[in-house]
Amino acid sequence: LGLVLAQGTIGLFANDDILFEGPLASLVGKETSDWLTGWHYRVFRVLLIVVILHVVAVLAYRAVGHRLIEAMVTGTKRLPAGVRPPRLAGAAAAAAALAVAAGTVWAVVNLLV
């Protein structure tokens, strides 16, 4: 998740010197934007490797009997006998997390741009 956050954040300041530039690229100099563009491409390569490893891990779990894809689609996973399911935080924690996320997006859109 940190890599996805880095990729998106750096992309706001990146440019391709031809047609596209991030919405905040004008807030930094050309040299800084070019430097961040280089990092944007590097983080993409690392992110691609991590995604491939993630898919391989899911397939490996499937090979040993864990049905992770089914659990992600249906929202339920069959647990071995004697294993208790984890306790969820609840609706209040979810509402608080949503409020923080919405406030952050609002601040970025209205205060930084």
N, C-alpha and C positions, 0 to 999 in steps of 0.2 A: 504494500500500500504506500509505503514511503517513496518507492520508485515512481509510482503513478503520480503521486503528489509532486515530486520533483519534476517529472516530465511535463506536467501541465503548467506548473509555475514558471519553469524556464521557458516554455513555449510562448508564454505571454510576452516575452521580451525578444524572442528570436526573429530572424528574418531569413529569406532565401536569396536575397540580392536580385531577384527577378520580378516576382509578382506578389508574393505574400509577405506580410510581416505581422507579428503578434500585436494585439491591441494596445499593449503598453510599451512597444518598442520605441516610440517617440519620446518616452520619458528618460531613456538612457541614450548615451552617445552611440554612434555607429560602431566604434571599436568594441564597446561593451556588449552591444547587441550581437556582433559577430562572435565574440568570445562565448557568450551564452548559447548561441546557435551551435557552436562546436560541442558544448556540453549537452545540448538537447539531443544531438545525434548519438553521442556516447551513451547517454542514459537510455535512449531507445534500444541500442544494441544490448545493453545489460538487461533491460526489461524483456526483450525478446527471448533471451536465454532463460530468464527466470520463468517466463510463461511456458516455454518448452519443457523445462524441468518439472513444472507443476503438472502439466498434462501427463508426462511420463510417470510421475508419482501416483496420480490418480489411476492410471492404467495398471501400475504395479499393485496398488491396493486391490483393484478388481481381480487381478490374477490370484491373489491369496484369499479371495472370498468376501471382501468388503464392497458393498454396493453404494459407493459414494454418489455417483451420478443420479441414481434413483432417489437417494435421500435428498439431494439438492432440488430435484424436480418436485417431489411429493411433499417435502418438508418433514418426513418421518424416516427414522432409521431403525432397523431391527437390531436390538442389542443382545449380546449373549446372555444366557441365563445368569442371574445373580448380579448383573450390572445395573445400577440405578441411573436413570437419566439425569442430566444436570438441571439445576434449578435456574430458571430464567429470572432476569432482574425485574420484569414487570412493565406495565404500561406507563407508570410515572417516569421511570428512567428512560424509556423510549421517547416520551414526549419531551423530556429535558434535552436529550441528544438532538432531536429534531429542531428544537428551538435554538440551540447553539449553532447548528449547521445553517439554519435559515438566517440567523443574525450575522453570521460570518459572510455568507453570500451577499446579503444586503449591504454590509459594510464595504466589501470589495467593490461592488457595483456602484454604490453611491458616493463613497468617500475617496476611492483611489482613482477612479476614471474621470 
